[in-house]
Amino acid sequence: MEEIKAYIQRDRVKQVVEALQREHAPGISIVEIHPVGYGYEPNYFAEQFEDPFKRYGYLKIVKFEVVCADQDVGKFLNVIEQECRTGNHGDGLVFVSEVSDALRIRDGVHGENAL
């Protein structure tokens, strides 16, 4: 099993999720994040805005995660790339990591069957 973590533009989420669902992704987690580094906010600890909304309101990056079977990784990466690539700075990043096991708590099923 593999885990795909993608950091993408917020306005691309709907298209990516719909495309992954068409390709039978087993499940997708979406998390709003505050990126530090990679050109987003060079000095996180400096006082830049008094109002938290002004400080974080411009952020347009979300992270989503998909845990899938090894044979599906290439297909899902292709979907993410096709839906997110504009050729502009900030299109996002994708990381793929190995998952050694999964456990579905409800019934105790392990491995790919838990997906």
FENQUISUL-V348270 format. One record per residue. N is the residue number from 1. SS is DSSP state (a for helix, b for strand, c for the rest). PHI is phi as a letter, one per 30 degrees, with the letter a starting at -180 (none if undefined). Layout:
n=N ss=SS phi=PHI
n=N ss=SS phi=PHI
This chain:
n=1 ss=c phi=none
n=2 ss=b phi=b
n=3 ss=b phi=c
n=4 ss=b phi=c
n=5 ss=b phi=c
n=6 ss=b phi=b
n=7 ss=b phi=c
n=8 ss=b phi=b
n=9 ss=b phi=d
n=10 ss=a phi=e
n=11 ss=a phi=d
n=12 ss=a phi=c
n=13 ss=a phi=e
n=14 ss=a phi=e
n=15 ss=a phi=d
n=16 ss=a phi=d
n=17 ss=a phi=d
n=18 ss=a phi=d
n=19 ss=a phi=d
n=20 ss=a phi=d
n=21 ss=a phi=d
n=22 ss=a phi=d
n=23 ss=c phi=c
n=24 ss=c phi=i
n=25 ss=c phi=d
n=26 ss=c phi=d
n=27 ss=c phi=l
n=28 ss=c phi=b
n=29 ss=b phi=c
n=30 ss=b phi=b
n=31 ss=b phi=b
n=32 ss=b phi=d
n=33 ss=c phi=b
n=34 ss=c phi=c
n=35 ss=c phi=d
n=36 ss=c phi=b
n=37 ss=c phi=j
n=38 ss=c phi=h
n=39 ss=c phi=i
n=40 ss=c phi=d
n=41 ss=c phi=b
n=42 ss=c phi=d
n=43 ss=c phi=b
n=44 ss=c phi=e
n=45 ss=c phi=d
n=46 ss=c phi=d
n=47 ss=c phi=d
n=48 ss=c phi=c
n=49 ss=c phi=b
n=50 ss=c phi=d
n=51 ss=c phi=d
n=52 ss=a phi=e
n=53 ss=a phi=d
n=54 ss=a phi=d
n=55 ss=a phi=d
n=56 ss=a phi=c
n=57 ss=c phi=d
n=58 ss=c phi=d
n=59 ss=c phi=d
n=60 ss=c phi=b
n=61 ss=b phi=c
n=62 ss=b phi=b
n=63 ss=b phi=c
n=64 ss=b phi=b
n=65 ss=b phi=b
n=66 ss=b phi=b
n=67 ss=b phi=c
n=68 ss=b phi=b
n=69 ss=c phi=d
n=70 ss=a phi=e
n=71 ss=a phi=d
n=72 ss=a phi=c
n=73 ss=a phi=e
n=74 ss=a phi=e
n=75 ss=a phi=d
n=76 ss=a phi=d
n=77 ss=a phi=d
n=78 ss=a phi=d
n=79 ss=a phi=d
n=80 ss=a phi=d
n=81 ss=a phi=d
n=82 ss=a phi=d
n=83 ss=a phi=d
n=84 ss=a phi=c
n=85 ss=c phi=d
n=86 ss=c phi=c
n=87 ss=c phi=i
n=88 ss=c phi=c
n=89 ss=c phi=e
n=90 ss=c phi=j
n=91 ss=c phi=d
n=92 ss=b phi=k
n=93 ss=b phi=b
n=94 ss=b phi=b
n=95 ss=b phi=b
n=96 ss=b phi=b
n=97 ss=b phi=b
n=98 ss=b phi=d
n=99 ss=c phi=c
n=100 ss=c phi=d
n=101 ss=c phi=a
n=102 ss=c phi=b
n=103 ss=b phi=b
n=104 ss=b phi=d
n=105 ss=c phi=d
n=106 ss=c phi=e
n=107 ss=c phi=b
n=108 ss=c phi=i
n=109 ss=b phi=d
n=110 ss=b phi=c
n=111 ss=a phi=i
n=112 ss=a phi=e
n=113 ss=a phi=d
n=114 ss=a phi=d
n=115 ss=c phi=d
